[in-house]
């Protein structure tokens, strides 16, 4: 088989599929699956990516019980993981009992980086750039006047001297802090960077290595907080106060051990990614920024913080970079994104960011409570039962029958599901 196919991108979707089948990369069944009619308009899909063959559907569901800044919110989520929406709704229900989430937008801006090398006097160059801040802002404004008319544009200029392994100054990096309004802003920032790179390079007599936005969006920080009466946390084995203390200790541990922190944070991002995807935003950018922020002290830590406050309640908080948009790119192209925005009842990117960080905190609470009480597997496997039933071959009414029996079985696995399906048939 040969994967070097000339002008593949110029062929129609159907021609690409047939060609891959002819070359032995697809079976007849695979070819038929790719050929099936898709939800997204063919023209949109073919122009969104290169070499498009088909579409890869994921289910959209909604998380309930969210009260964010005293506003009831229905949260659309796109995910393949059965437990995510259930856990998020459960966490939001517990938090609602204490008044819901309160959020704070620290700032709403994106960072563009101009990276210069071969600068003879980096300290002097950095001072020159700081002195010329207003001139840089004016150049940027001329490069993208439409964003300025909407109230955005470059708000300030910062410099950073980057040292090498020998702790010697090697690069001069200029940050343009840009208010991108309702968009995520990548194209806006890149346009501004290209316009400002040459004049700055001439001033400091250095050469440009590159100019690109940074996905470490610490100029777009959002905090979500909550407070929960411990009485609502009690289980059959533990009092509410004991559960609160154990959740607090679990968070403390995630700040100490990066092996635990990675899983702790992955759970938070389960919910965040699902809403970012449903809103048409860039999950990879949000993931990169969140994990970079979790490492800001030089050690990778858990993103959230839970503690028992002076009132004896369980208090939680989560601060993350959340540079999401409500217009532009895939957001303006995908029809279901608009429907999801209707569900969310949002009109500004800051509202979306507040909801997303709240979802991360709810997700974290539900996971931590399960971990420090009954364990994660019981609830997780219960929600996996439907997937197992479908994998075993159950269809229609058979799915619920197999699920009901699986939940009673001592072992919940594929073999058990297959045996149950065989028995009911």
C-alpha positions in Angstrom: 0.0 0.0 0.0 1.2 3.5 -0.9 0.2 6.5 1.1 1.7 9.1 -1.3 -1.4 10.1 -3.3 -0.9 13.1 -5.6 -3.4 16.0 -5.5 -5.6 14.1 -3.0 -7.0 17.4 -1.6 -8.4 18.3 -5.1 -10.6 15.2 -5.3 -14.2 15.1 -4.1 -15.0 13.4 -0.8 -16.5 10.4 -2.5 -13.4 10.1 -4.8 -11.1 10.2 -1.8 -13.0 7.4 -0.1 -13.1 5.2 -3.2 -9.4 5.8 -3.9 -8.5 4.7 -0.3 -10.6 1.6 -0.7 -9.0 0.8 -4.0 -5.5 1.1 -2.5 -6.5 -1.3 0.3 -6.6 1.2 3.2 -10.4 0.6 3.7 -12.5 -2.5 3.7 -15.9 -2.5 2.0 -17.6 -1.9 5.4 -15.3 1.0 6.1 -16.0 2.5 2.7 -19.7 2.3 3.3 -19.5 4.0 6.7 -17.5 6.9 5.3 -19.9 7.3 2.4 -23.0 7.6 4.6 -24.9 10.9 4.7 -23.5 13.3 7.4 -25.2 15.9 9.6 -22.9 18.8 8.7 -23.4 20.3 5.3 -20.9 18.8 2.9 -19.6 22.2 1.6 -18.9 23.4 5.2 -17.2 20.2 6.2 -15.0 20.1 3.1 -13.8 23.6 3.6 -13.1 23.4 7.3 -10.2 20.8 7.0 -7.9 19.3 4.4 -8.6 15.9 2.8 -12.0 15.6 4.4 -13.6 12.1 4.1 -16.5 12.1 6.5 -17.5 13.4 9.9 -16.8 12.0 13.3 -20.0 12.5 15.4 -19.9 12.8 19.2 -23.0 13.0 21.4 -24.2 16.4 22.7 -25.9 16.4 26.1 -26.7 18.9 28.8 -25.6 19.3 32.4 -28.2 20.6 34.7 -28.4 22.3 38.1 -26.0 25.1 37.3 -26.5 28.5 39.0 -23.7 30.8 37.9 -23.7 34.4 39.3 -27.3 34.0 40.3 -28.3 32.9 36.8 -29.7 29.5 35.9 -27.7 27.9 33.2 -28.2 24.8 31.0 -24.8 23.6 29.9 -24.3 21.8 26.5 -21.4 19.3 26.5 -19.9 17.3 23.8 -18.1 14.2 25.1 -17.6 10.4 24.6 -17.2 9.7 28.3 -20.5 8.5 30.0 -19.7 9.9 33.5 -18.8 13.5 32.6 -22.3 15.0 32.3 -23.7 13.0 35.2 -20.7 14.1 37.4 -21.0 17.7 36.4 -24.7 17.8 37.1 -24.1 16.2 40.5 -21.4 18.6 41.4 -23.5 21.6 40.3 -26.4 20.3 42.5 -24.2 20.1 45.6 -22.9 23.6 44.9 -26.3 25.0 44.2 -27.3 24.1 47.8 -24.8 26.7 49.0 -25.9 29.5 46.6 -24.2 28.3 43.4 -21.1 29.7 41.7 -19.7 33.2 41.9 -17.2 34.2 39.2 -14.6 36.9 38.6 -13.1 37.9 35.2 -9.6 39.2 36.1 -9.0 40.4 32.5 -10.1 39.6 29.0 -7.1 39.8 26.7 -4.8 37.6 24.6 -1.0 37.8 24.3 0.9 38.1 21.1 4.6 37.3 21.2 7.3 39.0 19.1 10.6 37.1 19.6 13.9 38.8 18.7 17.4 37.4 18.5 20.9 38.8 17.9 20.1 41.9 19.9 23.4 43.4 21.0 22.2 45.2 24.1 19.1 43.5 25.3 18.6 45.6 28.4 18.7 48.9 26.4 16.5 47.4 23.7 13.9 46.4 26.3 13.9 50.0 27.7 13.5 51.4 24.2 10.4 49.3 23.6 8.9 50.3 26.9 9.6 54.0 26.0 7.9 53.5 22.6 4.8 51.7 23.9 2.4 54.3 22.6 4.0 54.3 19.2 3.7 50.5 19.0 0.0 50.7 20.0 -0.6 53.2 17.2 1.1 51.0 14.6 -1.1 48.1 15.8 -4.2 50.2 15.6 -3.5 51.1 12.0 -3.0 47.4 11.2 -6.4 46.4 12.5 -8.6 49.5 12.8 -11.9 47.4 13.0 -11.0 45.9 16.3 -10.1 49.3 17.7 -13.5 50.7 16.5 -15.2 47.9 18.6 -13.2 48.9 21.7 -10.4 46.4 21.4 -6.8 46.4 20.2 -3.4 46.5 22.0 -3.8 47.7 25.5 -0.3 47.5 26.7 3.2 46.3 25.8 5.5 44.2 28.0 9.1 43.0 27.5 10.7 39.8 28.7 14.4 38.8 28.5 14.8 35.1 28.0 17.9 33.5 29.2 19.7 30.4 28.0 20.9 27.3 29.9 24.0 29.3 31.1 21.6 32.0 32.4 22.8 34.5 29.8 20.3 36.8 28.1 19.6 35.4 24.6 16.2 36.5 23.3 14.2 39.6 23.8 10.5 38.8 23.8 7.8 41.5 23.4 4.3 40.8 24.5 1.4 42.7 23.0 -1.6 42.4 25.3 -4.6 42.6 23.0 -8.3 43.0 23.8 -9.8 40.8 21.1 -13.5 41.5 22.0 -15.8 38.6 21.4 -13.5 36.4 19.3 -10.7 34.1 20.4 -8.6 36.4 18.4 -5.8 34.4 16.8 -6.2 36.1 13.4 -6.4 39.5 14.9 -3.3 39.0 16.9 -1.3 37.6 14.1 -2.2 40.5 11.9 -1.1 43.0 14.5 2.2 41.1 15.2 3.1 41.1 11.5 2.6 44.9 11.4 4.7 45.6 14.5 7.6 43.1 14.0 9.5 45.1 11.4 9.6 48.5 13.0 10.5 47.1 16.4 13.2 45.0 14.8 14.6 48.1 13.1 14.6 50.1 16.4 16.4 47.5 18.4 18.7 46.4 15.6 17.9 42.7 16.1 16.3 40.1 13.9 12.9 38.5 14.2 12.8 34.8 15.1 9.0 34.6 14.9 5.8 36.2 15.9 2.8 34.2 17.1 0.1 34.3 19.7 0.6 32.6 23.0 -1.8 30.0 24.3 -0.7 30.6 27.8 -3.5 33.1 28.3 -2.7 34.4 31.8 -4.2 37.7 30.6 -7.6 36.0 30.4 -7.9 34.5 33.9 -11.3 33.6 35.3 -12.0 32.5 38.9 -15.0 30.4 40.0 -15.8 30.0 43.7 -18.4 28.2 45.7 -19.3 27.4 49.3 -21.3 24.3 50.4 -22.8 23.5 53.8 -21.1 20.2 54.9 -24.5 18.7 55.9 -25.2 18.0 52.3 -22.0 16.0 51.8 -22.7 13.2 54.3 -22.7 9.6 53.1 -23.6 6.3 54.8 -20.0 5.9 56.0 -18.9 9.5 56.6 -20.4 12.6 58.2 -20.5 15.8 56.1 -17.7 17.3 58.1 -15.5 14.3 57.5 -16.2 14.3 53.7 -15.3 18.0 53.6 -12.0 17.4 55.4 -11.2 14.5 53.1 -11.9 16.6 50.0 -9.7 19.3 51.3 -6.9 16.8 52.0 -7.2 15.3 48.6 -6.7 18.7 47.0 -3.7 19.4 49.2 -2.2 16.1 48.1 -2.7 17.0 44.4 -0.6 20.1 45.1 2.3 18.0 46.3 2.3 15.0 43.9 2.4 15.7 40.1 1.4 12.1 39.4 -1.9 12.7 41.2 -2.1 16.3 39.9 -2.2 15.1 36.3 -5.3 12.9 37.0 -6.9 15.5 39.3 -6.6 18.1 36.5 -7.6 15.7 33.8 -10.9 15.3 35.7 -11.4 19.1 35.7 -10.7 19.3 32.0 -13.2 16.5 31.3 -15.9 19.0 31.9 -14.1 22.0 30.6 -13.2 20.4 27.3 -16.8 19.2 26.7 -18.2 22.7 27.0 -15.3 24.2 25.0 -16.0 21.7 22.2 -19.8 22.4 22.3 -19.1 26.1 22.0 -16.9 25.7 18.9 -13.7 26.8 20.7 -10.2 25.3 20.5 -9.9 22.5 23.1 -6.2 22.1 22.4 -5.5 25.8 23.2 -7.5 25.7 26.4 -5.8 22.5 27.5 -2.3 23.9 26.8 -3.0 27.1 28.7 -4.6 25.4 31.7 -1.7 23.0 32.2 0.8 25.7 31.7 -1.0 27.7 34.4 -0.9 24.7 36.7 2.9 24.8 36.4 3.4 28.5 36.9 5.2 28.0 40.2 7.8 25.7 38.6 6.1 22.6 39.8 3.0 21.0 38.3 0.1 21.2 40.8 -3.6 20.5 41.0 -5.6 23.3 39.5 -8.3 23.6 42.1 -8.4 24.4 45.8 -10.9 23.1 48.4 -10.8 23.9 52.1 -13.0 24.1 55.1 -13.6 27.8 55.8 -14.1 29.6 59.1 -17.9 29.1 58.9 -17.3 25.3 58.7 -18.4 25.1 55.1 -16.6 23.4 52.3 -15.2 26.2 50.0 -13.9 25.7 46.5 -12.2 27.8 43.9 -10.7 27.4 40.5 -8.7 30.0 38.5 -7.8 29.2 34.9 -6.9 31.0 31.7 -10.1 30.9 29.6 -9.6 32.9 26.3 -12.7 31.6 24.6 -14.8 33.4 22.0 -18.4 33.6 20.9 -17.8 34.6 17.2 -15.3 33.8 14.5 -13.7 30.6 13.1 -15.6 27.3 13.7 -17.9 29.2 16.0 -19.5 31.1 13.2 -19.6 28.1 10.8 -21.0 25.2 12.8 -24.8 25.4 13.1 -25.0 23.4 16.3 -22.7 25.9 18.0 -25.3 28.6 17.5 -27.9 26.3 19.0 -25.6 25.6 22.0 -25.2 29.3 22.5 -29.0 29.6 22.7 -29.1 26.9 25.4 -26.4 28.7 27.3 -28.2 32.0 26.9 -24.9 33.9 26.5 -24.2 37.1 24.7 -20.6 37.7 25.7 -17.4 35.7 25.8 -16.9 36.6 29.4 -20.2 34.8 30.3 -19.1 31.7 28.5 -15.7 31.8 30.2 -17.4 32.0 33.6 -19.6 29.1 32.9 -16.8 26.9 31.6 -14.6 27.4 34.7 -17.7 26.8 36.9 -18.2 23.5 35.1 -14.5 22.5 35.9 -15.1 23.2 39.6 -18.3 21.2 39.6 -16.6 18.3 37.8 -13.8 18.4 40.3 -16.1 18.3 43.3 -18.1 15.3 42.1 -14.9 13.4 41.3 -13.2 14.2 44.7 -16.3 13.3 46.7 -16.5 9.9 45.0 -12.8 9.3 45.4 -12.7 10.0 49.1 -15.9 8.1 49.9 -17.2 5.2 47.9 -14.4 5.2 45.3 -14.6 6.2 41.7 -15.3 2.8 40.1 -18.8 2.2 41.4 -20.4 5.2 39.8 -18.1 5.1 36.7 -18.8 1.5 35.9 -22.5 2.0 36.4 -22.5 4.7 33.7 -20.3 2.5 31.5 -23.0 -0.2 31.5 -24.7 1.2 28.4 -21.5 1.3 26.4 -20.8 -2.3 27.4 -24.3 -3.4 26.3 -24.0 -1.7 22.9 -20.5 -3.2 22.5 -21.9 -6.6 23.2 -24.4 -6.1 20.4 -27.5 -5.1 22.2 -30.0 -2.9 20.2 -33.3 -1.2 21.0 -35.0 -2.4 24.2 -32.2 -5.0 24.7 -29.9 -2.2 25.8 -31.8 -1.4 29.0 -32.4 -5.1 29.7 -28.7 -5.8 29.5 -27.8 -2.7 31.6 -30.3 -3.7 34.3 -28.7 -7.1 34.6 -25.1 -5.8 34.4 -25.7 -3.5 37.4 -26.7 -6.6 39.4 -23.8 -8.7 38.2 -20.7 -9.2 40.4 -18.5 -8.4 37.5 -19.3 -5.7 35.0 -17.4 -6.4 31.8 -17.9 -7.2 28.1 -18.0 -11.0 28.7 -20.8 -10.6 31.2 -22.7 -8.3 28.9 -22.4 -10.8 26.1 -23.6 -13.6 28.3 -26.6 -11.6 29.5 -27.5 -10.7 25.9 -27.3 -14.3 24.8 -29.6 -15.3 27.8 -32.3 -12.7 27.1 -32.4 -13.7 23.4 
